[in-house]
């Protein structure tokens, strides 16, 4: 990982190679996460990834596009799809976000049990990746505001079969033409029971449970 320094040049941020936190084997995409405890003086904060080929980094290693942290303001996105759809290949829909270039969709289940993991997964971010099992990750271009599982119109990074009567979490985020996060569905309220009190927070996703109709 490279960071743009105060003088405008890029320098190595970490003294080790980052490993992906998620690998989408079907599409050969990978998701990386990192933190910068002491940002440089360059504004806006900018980062770039450099590929490692056969365990070696050289001047010919591929580079990602530059990522710039432009704003911390993220609007709320309203999920409008059915919460108990009658088909496991259900349609997800959401309210359009002005200025959005695309929407990322993630369907997952949370596998963690500790409070810290739950709160981390609920944070404002394009994806939840801590202690989750993904069932669908895809991208649809605006102005589309809906996508049906198994249908056309999406760039699919991965997909697994969904079951009836099983609860899933659906996260939808809007990004602009630079790939910056503009809005996401804060989702349902979740409660954590602690000694002598309850804590309440937004889940960062909407709970959806496919339900087979019985004639």
Secondary structure, DSSP 8 states (H G I E B T S, - for coil): -EEE-TTS-EEES-SS----SEEETTTTEEE-----SS--S-SS-EEE-B--BTTB--TTS-B---EE------EE--B-S-SS-SSSS-EEEB---TT--EEEEEEEEE---SHHHHHHHTSSSS---TTEEEEEEEEEETT--EEETT-SS-EEEEE----TT-EEEEEEEEE-TT--EEEE--B-EEEEEETTEEEEEE-SBEEEE------
